[in-house]
Structures are given as C-alpha cells and as structure tokens.
Amino acid sequence: MSRLLIVAAVAGLTFAGVSTYDFVAHLDRQVHSIHCSFVPGMGATDTAGSSGCYLTLMSPYSSIFRKTIWGGLPIALPAMAVFAFLLHLGSGSW
C-alpha cells in the first residue's frame, strides 16, 4: 500500500509542479506554449492560447490572494505541499 501511495504522491507532485511552473512562467511574461495533456510535456502544444488549458490557467480561479500578492498564489502550490506530505507519509519516516 505504501508503494502505491509513494507512486501516486510522486505523480501528483510532478503534475502540480508543472502546473505551478506554467503559472509562474506566464506571470513573468515568459509566454510559452502550453502542453494540454494528462501527462505533463506530452501531447500537442497550444501556442495560440485558444485551448481550455490556457483558459483555465489564466482564469481568476487559478490562484488566490490576487489582490494581495502579485499574480496570486497558484492553487497548484498548496497541492504540491499536500503531495509532498503524502510522499513523506508513504515513505515510512513518519
């Protein structure tokens, strides 16, 4: 069971990390193509900004505290903390 938890936590941490990286890269005006697939980095890229992935990334619900912090805190950042905790929990060093 702990191996399954470790694999799932690593996958979730990777996906949340890629999502956070995309969000921060767009905040720094490093506009780049977005990979819109289940597996980060795979699939066709969207350079025109017309996909649902781009719309979701730029929606007002993709981050919190937008008025307090520049750009806001991406929702994927606390998700990284949760998956890191699950990884720690699954590693047995609890």
N, C-alpha and C positions, 0 to 999 in steps of 0.2 A: 504494500500500500504506500509506503514512504517513497519508493522509487517512482510510482505514478505521480505522487504529489510533487516530487522534485522535477520531473519532466514537464508537468503542467505549469509549475511555477516558473521554470526557465522560459517556456514558450510565452507565457503571459508577460514576463519581464521583458523579453525581446520585443514583443508586439507593442507594449506600452512605451518602451524606449524609442522605437522607430517613430511612433506617433508623436511623442514629445519632441524628438529631433525635427520632424517635419514642421511642427508648430513653431518652434523657435527659429528655424531657418527662414520661415516666411515673415516672422516678426523682424528679423534683421535685414529684410528686403533682399534676401538671397533666394528670390523666386526661382523655383526649380520644378521640374515635372514631378507629379505625384504618382506613386505606384498604387494603383487601386486594385488590391487583391487580398485574399485571406492571408497569404504568406508574404511578409514584407520583402520588397525587392523583386518579386516575381510578377509577371503579367505585364500588360501594356501600360505605358506611362501616359499621363494626361498633361500635355503642355499648354493646352488652350484654357484650362480652368473651367471646363464645361461638365465635368463629371460630378456625380453625387459625392464622391470623396472630397473634392475640393470645396463643395458647398458645405459639407459637414465640418471640415477643418476651419473654415472661416466663419461659421455660424456663431452667434452670440452665446450659444450654449456649450461651446467647446472649451471655455475657460470661465473661471470665477474671479471675482475681485477685479474686473476690468477697469473700473473707475479708480481704484486704489493703487493697483500695481500696473506698470506699463505693460500692456498686452494681456494682462491677467495671468492667472495660474492655470495652466492647462490641466484638464481633468485627468489626462493620462499620467501626470506626475504623481498624484497620490496613488494611482493604480500601481505604479512602479513600487511604491513603498509597501503596498499590500502583498504584491507578488514576491518581493524580497523577504518579507516576514514569513510567507508560506514556504519559501525556499529554506529559510533558517529552521523553520518548524520541521520540515521534512528531512533535513539533514541529520536530525537526532542530537544536535548540540544544544538542545533546549534545556 
